[in-house]
Amino acid sequence: MAREEALMTKTFLKDHCKQNKLYMTPRLNDTLYLHFKGFSTIENLEEYTGLKCLWLECNGLQRIQNLQAQTDLRCLFLHQNLIHNLENLEPLSKLCTLNVCNNYICTIENIGESVLTLRTTPISLCVCVCVTPSICFVSIFPACLPDLGTLQIAHNKLQTVGDVEHLSQCLSLSVLDMPHNLLDDPDILTVLERMPELRVLNLMGNEVIKKIPYYRKTMIIHLKQLTYLDDRPVFPKDRACAEAWGTAGPEGERRERESWQTQERRKIQDSLDTMATIRDQAMENLRLRELRQRSLVVRALD
């Protein structure tokens, strides 16, 4: 007997809120946990206008849709579904975190500024532009998700530079997690370089790592704001050594590393000297206190 499809009905949502001790008035809820329910469609959320966080992990969702009323949403979790496209996100202008890991997404789109190039052939478009046969205009529309800071898109189907080109228009994105895709073109670095706020990047499990010479050093040199790459932090020492390597080769890196080691040893020695000074001062204070106590005892006996 076939299993009945789970539907996100208004009745189900109200029962769910009651069972989980949430508010029975939909607009008062700021979080909904709708993961592991078997839904195939997002629907009937029109009354939940106060949501800040929406969990839809591990369902059977095929599309991102029907979120027009969630204009205050900050976090959207859609990992482990059947989603093929990033779409219908325009109403979520306050979204900060988007998780679409373990889906079937082939192209990153519709999350940054939309750039439209009009060629010299006059055409009719419903936008406020002027086109002449001899002029080409480039129009930039407002960012779809202007506050998006974290994008988690691991275990999808991203492969070419074109698939991730849109990332260069995500000007607020600081955390980009896209391991275990199919990325294999070193030119992806030209896209990442145009992300001014990128600080955390994870590319583990992609073939491109093997194709970028001196991968870690190269990434650190080109991505000036990077503080965490793959599974390790990027410390100031790492950046200084990488930049020295990029400027003067292995010999420059060796000198820079020795300089840092000298500074670290000096810092440790300074700490030890400070502790020794504190100890000596404490011992001297103890000696003086004992002398004063002995003097008092002698006077008392006299």
Sequence and secondary structure as in RCSB ss.txt:
>XXXX:A:sequence
MAREEALMTKTFLKDHCKQNKLYMTPRLNDTLYLHFKGFSTIENLEEYTGLKCLWLECNGLQRIQNLQAQTDLRC
LFLHQNLIHNLENLEPLSKLCTLNVCNNYICTIENIGESVLTLRTTPISLCVCVCVTPSICFVSIFPACLPDLGT
LQIAHNKLQTVGDVEHLSQCLSLSVLDMPHNLLDDPDILTVLERMPELRVLNLMGNEVIKKIPYYRKTMIIHLKQ
LTYLDDRPVFPKDRACAEAWGTAGPEGERRERESWQTQERRKIQDSLDTMATIRDQAMENLRLRELRQRSLVVRA
LD
>XXXX:A:secstr
     B   HHHHHHHHHHTT  SSGGG SEEE  SS BSS    TT TT SEEE  SS        TT TT  E
EE  SS      S TT TT  EEE  SS      SSS EEEEE SS    SSS   BTTB EEEEE  SSTT  E
EE  SS   SHHHHGGGGG TT  EEE  SS    TTHHHHHTT TT  EEE TT THHHHSTTHHHHHHHH TT
  EETTEE  HHHHHHHHHHHHHHHHHHHHHHHHHHHHHHHHHHHHHHHHHHHHHHHHHHHHHHHHHHHHHHHHH
H 
